[in-house]
Every structure is written in structure tokens, then in C-alpha cells.
Amino acid sequence: MPLYRDGTTAKAGTLGVILTQTTKMNNITKIKLLNFKRFETFEVTFNDKINLLIGDNEAGKSSILTAIDLVISGSRNKVETMGLEYLFNSKVIENFLNSDKNYVNLPKLEIELFLSEHNEETDGKINSDKIDANGLKLICKPNDEFSADIAKILKQDNCIFPYEYYSIEFKTFADQTYSGFKKYLKHILIDNSQISSEYAMKEFVKDIYNSSVKSSLEKYKHQHEYRSHKEDFKNNSFKEINPRLGEYKFAIKSNSKSNLETDLTIFEGNISIDNKGKGKQCIIKTELALTRNDNDLEVILLEEPENHLSHSNMKKLIHKISASDNKQIFVATHSDLISTRLDLRKSILLSSTTTKPLKLDALPEDTAKFFIKAPDNNILEFILSKKVILVEGDAEYILAETLFKKATGEEIRNCEVHIISVDGTSFKRYLDIAKILKIKTAVLRDNDGKYQENCVDRYSDYNIDNIKMWSHEIR
């Protein structure tokens, strides 16, 4: 009898239904954050294939990946290891400590993931939207069992925030508790900014292993056999040396810090990936995750995949991400190449000065395809700028800073204005982005003696407040 993906059986003659059931992928449609890291409140919807998290430093790109990882993992230990004082929004904590410190006003932290596929265990209205939806959430709130103790602490002069008295709960929207033993999405986080970390490598190998085993029974069998082999080694190999120690003896560690998952590594050929170069490690780790089938991994979180990669290897990586199917991929990046080649329409733009995300999904298709194929550019500098002067040549680029000072009396670096040189035929592509993101953009170009034609008529679609055309040959 054929099986559905969830393990239930199907009657004969329902092959078409089976194929639909087995190939449909669960993905994250939306995330909502409350008092998490730099976000007091935050909400954004996701593409079901690729999501590019783009922003300047401290904009929250890594925070979103961390939030997704925490909720899917269902690991209380992971939250405790990071520490609530690290996860809570610092401004909210500061405001509470500067208030009357009433117990009922203690802030809570919530992360909600809205999912695409319905499931009786995760469907419900226990979410901040108060709608019937499928999803998972992490809640960190004061433990009411200790309300009296917390109230005493809050009455103290110069009290510190009572993180230790907070509960950590993982709930579905149906109000059912879950943990790391019950995962509703299979995922992996690959943090290439921590590529040299031994802990990060062990976590990656463990995640790949857990995504590769077909059942808990298979995993338990591996663990038991591994422990048995260690026991056999201890009994056989140490039987001659142990009597020499008298009342003491050698043994093999067999605890939570020394077991099958902690001792695992992955080899390519005859070399452990631990001993590969950092760039090669990035490629191997990402490729291993991308080549898992959808039964093994559904969500892949990539933190700065461009780290340690040469230009050619980055192009290979981009191709592998683009070619990946049946996975939802989240990429936090500072790379122009990754941002453009993976389609700017998949971008979620974050800023350190605001928590409101911006998207480029309305970017014209021909402009998105232009940047996918265009030569390397400084598109992220443009996207993340507030005010830009676009020039069309090296000479103009060199002279523009001096011209700006003569015209304004100010140094350009003190005015948050960026000068970017682009090919003159590309102006419209950048202006398409400026229209959506409301970037104040001045275009300085030659008019070849035809100001009306080249500087007015050609850019009539961009005659809006934040875009202005200038020419040094106006008559």
C-alpha cells in the first residue's frame, strides 16, 4: 500500500492524489516578531522559494534567521544557551525598568511563523492575528508560578530584570506544546560568518545527519550500536592495561558531550571537511544542504554565504542556489552579486534606522533580469542609500565630489550622499528601484546636444519628486 509523506496509507487508484501530497512543500509564509532583539514589532511575508535579506550592519538580517531557527528547532536549550538577555529587545527592557515596574506590565517576547500547509496539530487561532491559520510560535513570558517572587524583585531599588523567572514555551497555533523531538519543518542553519567555529561545524554535521536519517528508530539504532562499539573497545582493548592502574581504570566517555552526534564528521574523499579551506567548507556545506531532497530538508537558512569565497566559487554557489528545487531558502547577504543574480524581486530590505521592511517585488521584470545578467555592480550601495548622485563615467565620478562642495559648501561625506558611476544606458534600471524605495536620486549625464530628447523625453516616466535629471549642457 503506498504511503503519504506523513506516513498514512492511501487506497489504490489515488496515485494522482499521492503525487500531489508527496511533492507539496510546507513553507513559511510570514514571520511576526514582538520584542525580539532590535525589533519591538516586525512583520514580513515571504516568497515560497528564495528570500534575500539585505541591509546594513545591525539592520536585523541575522536576527530574522535566528528567529526562524529558534522556532523551528523547538529547543529550549538553544534559547537558554543564547540567553534571554541577548534575545529580548533592550529598549523595551530599559523602558520597563524606568517605569513603575508593575508585574502586569512585564514585557514578553514572541516569534510567530505562519506556515502554508494545514495540519490539525498546528491549525488554530492562537496567534496575534487572531485568525484561523497554521503556524508555530515561541513565547517567553513571566512564569506566573513565581509571581510573588518576581514582584518582590521588582520592588527592590536598582533591581535587575528577572530573566531567570521567565518561562520558555513552544506552541502551535492550535495551542499544542512541541519540542525538538517533534519538528513540523525540517531545516538547517548554515552560518558562514562562523565558519571557523568548531561548535558551528559540529552543529552543521549534526543537522545534516538528522536530516538524513529516515526515522527516530534508525537514529536510536545508530546511537545504540555506537555505544555498543565503544563498550566493546573498552572491554577488549583495555583489559591488559587496566589491571596496572589498581583500583582505577580507563574507560570511554559516553555522555551527552561525547556521543554519536558529537563525534560525527563528514569526509570528502579521504579528507574531513574540518581540514578543508574555509571557502571550500562554505561550498561543501551549502551544497550538502541544497542537495537534500524535500523529505530531508524543507527550509535552508544561509548566513553570509559569500564569506571566504572567490568570485568564481561565488558564481558556482549562486547557480546551486538558483537550481535548487522544493526548498525555501533564506539568504542574509552583503553581496551585490548574490543579491542581483538571485533576483532583486526576492529582496527584503532592512534598515538600522527603521523596523519596517521594504520589498522590490514590484520591480519590472526586464529590470530584474537586467541585473541578473549585468556586469558586477554596486547595487547594494544604491539600494541602501538615502541620497544618490548617479553619473555615467569615470571623469564625472572623479569631479562630482568637488562639484558638490562648490555647489553646497558641504563635504559630500557629511551629507549622506553617495556618488555612483553607472553606464549611461543603465540609468533607467536604477531609477526603477529609486521609484519603489523613494531614494532621492539626481542623475548627471551628457545630453549630446539634445537636452529635450535625452534628458526630458527619455525619462518622462521618472518625473517624480525624488528623481531629478541634470545635464552640464543645458541651454
Disulfide bonds with the S-S distance in Angstrom:
none
